[in-house]
Structure formats: structure tokens, C-alpha cells
């Protein structure tokens, strides 16, 4: 096994400046080093420096107080927000990532970080959400997927148990998309209960599961993204 990389110094400085606990800051800085090193081989992030990638990790940690275990991170990619949240909260996390190279990276990263409460599933959300092992099995779902908020709702809510919450970090949101998300949540057996500003241009949508999701959802591969629910 290759040696664990040293913590990325720029990322570590950013975490220290943000006031993170020293052990957490160091593990997150090691995670940053793992991502940036692997980024030369696998397309994981557009961030080129530890400081830039640290901003993404700190953005993920804005969800820290909202996470209940177990957590599923849909379309996990480089592991954000799932890995930082698991390190910060101790939550059991499932990283759902359909691209095999990225899934392999996530598996090796969990091992390197000794994150024994994590596992990786190499599958699309549309398929995994129909598997009884994953459907309605989680207290929290996250996704940083690019796409309309109603589409992300359809790919996260089916994984939640009743009372569970989907935490959707978004950028700008107009009334059309906001209303469509609220309507889609109702179709999926959930309710849009909060829209929380995170920064001047970032917000958090919180969907809470209120009843079981119809077996019609999620729709077939690619359909939620191509034809988002209730968005016209």
C-alpha cells in the first residue's frame, strides 16, 4: 500500500483559519491531498490548489449540523459533500457514484482515511433507488449534482426513510424552479420545508420525507435530468 500523503498545507491553513478542530482539519487536508494527487489521472475537480479545494470542503461543512446517520451522497464524484460530512459527524455514509474510475478512487480514499463507516456503490441513482437495500433506508441524502432542483429531488428523496431529509445545495434559484421543486417534492412524498441562505449566492433547500415514494420514481435512467418533474 502506498504511503498516505501529507496534509495539503494550503488546505490545512484554510481549515485552521476557519476554526476547525485540529484532528478534523488534518484529516480533511489529507483528503484534499488525495483528491488533488488523483486529479492528474481522474477528472475529479476543477480546483487546482489546496486553497481552492478547501473552499469546496468548507462549503460541504455548512451541512454539518443538518446530517443524521445514515447518509447517502448521490453522484458523489470526488466525495464532496459525503466524505467531509462523514469525517466531521461520524455518520455512516454511502457514496453513490456510477463512473467506475471515480468509484475506485472513492473506495481507495475511504481506505486511506480509515473511514470504516463509509462504503461506495458504483451505480446510477435511478437503479440504486429501486434496490430494497438502499430504497428508503437513509436519514439524510445529499447531492451536488448539476441540474434542475426538481431533478435532484427525484434522485434523492426515494432513498429517504419517512422523516428523513434531502439537503440540496444550490446556487441562484428563480421562482419557477423553486415552485417546481416544492411541487415535485409533494409528488415524491416529501415537502420543501426550508430554503436557507448559505452565502450571498448559495442556498440550501431542505426536503423532508412525509410518506413513501411511489414505485414510479425515480424514472428510468436519464429521464429525471432530461424532464425534471413539474418544471415547465
N, C-alpha and C positions, 0 to 999 in steps of 0.2 A: 504494500500500500504506500502511495506517495505521501510525503510529509505534508501536514496541514500548513497552509500558507500563513505567514504572519498577518496580523490585522492590517488592513489598509490604513496608513497613517492619516490620510486626508479624511476618510470616513470616521475614523476614531475621534479625530479632533472635532468633527461636526457633532458627533453624538455626545461628547463631553460638553461642548458648548450648549447643547440642548438640555443638559442636566440629567441625562440617562444614568441609571445605576452603573457603576464601573463594570461589574461582570457582564451585564447585558450589552453595554457599549462595546466591550471587547469581542463578544461572540458575533454581534452584528457587523463589526468591522472585519472579522474573519469571513463572514458570509459575503460581504461586499468584495473582498479579495477573490473569493471563489468565483463569483459571477464575472468580475472583470477579467480574470485569467481565462475563463472558459469562453468568454465573448469573442476571443480570437478564432475559435473553432466553430462555435454555435451562435447563431444570431439571438442574443438574449436581451440586449438593452442598447438604446441609443446613447446612454451615458458613457462618456469616455474617461472620466476621472472618479476617484473615490468621493470627492465632494459632491459631484453631480448625482452619483448613485445614492449617496446618503440622503439626498433630498427626497428620493422616491421612498426610501425606508421610513423616514420620519413622517412622510405623508401617510404611509400604511399605519403607523403607530397612532394616528388620530382616531383609529377604531378600537384602540386597546381596551377602553372601558366598556365597550359595547359587546365584546366577544364572550360567548358562552360555549363551553365544550359539549360535544364535538363540533368542529368547524370543517366545512368543505370550501376549498378555494377553487372556483370554476375557471378553467382556462388559465392555469397557474403560470405558465410561461417560465419566467426566471424565479418564481417563488414568491413574488410580491402580490398581495399582502400576506399570504399564508404563513411563510416561514418567519418573518419578523413578528407576527402576531403570536405564533406558537412559542417562539423564544421568550416573548415578553409576558405571556399569560400562562404558559404551561398547558394550554388547550391541546387536546388531541386533534390533529389536522390531517385531512385527506387532500392531497394536491392532485387535481384532475387536469391532465394535460394530454391532448391527443397526438401531438407531434413527438415521434419516438426519440429523437435526439434530445429534445428538451426534457422529456420524461426521464431519460437516462441521466441527464445532468442533475435533475432534482433528486433522483434516487441516491446518486453519489454524494450530493450535498447533505442530505439528511444523515447519511452515514458519517461524513466528515465532521459534522457538527454534533454528532452523538445525540441527535434529536429522535429519541426512541418512541416518542408519541406521534410520529408522523409516518405516513405512507403515501405512495404515489400510485395513481391509477391512470394508465395510458388509454384513454377512451374519450370520445366526444360526450359532451353533456347530454345530448339528445338520446344517446344509447345508455349511458350510465344511469340516468334518471329513471329508466324503465327496469333496472335491475333491483330486485327486492332487497339486496344487500345495501343499497345506497338510497333508495327512494324513501323519503320522509323519515330519514334516520339521523338528521343533524339539527342542532340547536341554532347554528349560525351558518350562513352562506355568504361568501364574498366573491366578487368578480371585478376585474379591472378591464373587462372586455371592451373593445372599441365597437360602438354601435348604439342604436337607439335604446333608451332605458327600458321600454316595454319588452324588447328582445332579451335584454339581460335578465329582466324579471322572469320571463318564461324559462330561462336556463338555470335559474337558481331556486325559485320557490318550490318546484317539485321535490327538491332534496330536503326540505324542512319538515320537521315534525310540527304538529299543531302547537302554536305558541312560539315557535322559532322565528328568527328574524333574518332577512336578507339585507346586507349592508352594501349599498351601491354608491360608490364614489363617482361623482360626475363633475363635469365642467359646467359650462353655460347650459341653461335649461329654459326653453321658452314655454309658454302656457300650453301650446299644442302638445308638446312631448310630456309635460307634467300631467295634463289631464288624461292623456293616453295611458300613462304609467299607472295612474290611480284606477282607471277602468280595467286595465289588464290585470292588475293585482286582484281585483274582485273576481274576474273570470277564473283566475288561478287558485282561488281560495285564500286570498290574503287581503291586506289593507295597507295602504300607504299611510303610515301613522306619523311620520316626521320628515321634514326637509330642514336640514341643519347646515348653516354656513360653516365651512372649514377654513377657507381663506377668502380673499376678495373675489377669486374666480373659481373656487372649488366648493362643492356642496356634497352632503351625504343624504341619500334617500334611504329611509328605513321602512321596509315592508314586513309586516307581521302576519304569520300564517294563522288563519282563523278556522279553516276547515280543510278537509282532504282535497287534494288537487284531482281534478277529473283525469281519468286514464287517457283522455285525448291529448294531454300535454305532458312533456313538450312534443311539438310536432316533429316531423321527420327531419333528418339531417339537413341543416342549412336553411330550413323554412323560417324558423324564428327570426333569423337575421334578415332574410330577404323580404319577409312580410310580417313586420312587427305587429303584435296584437294591438288592436284598437287605434293604431296610428294611421290616419288618413290625411 
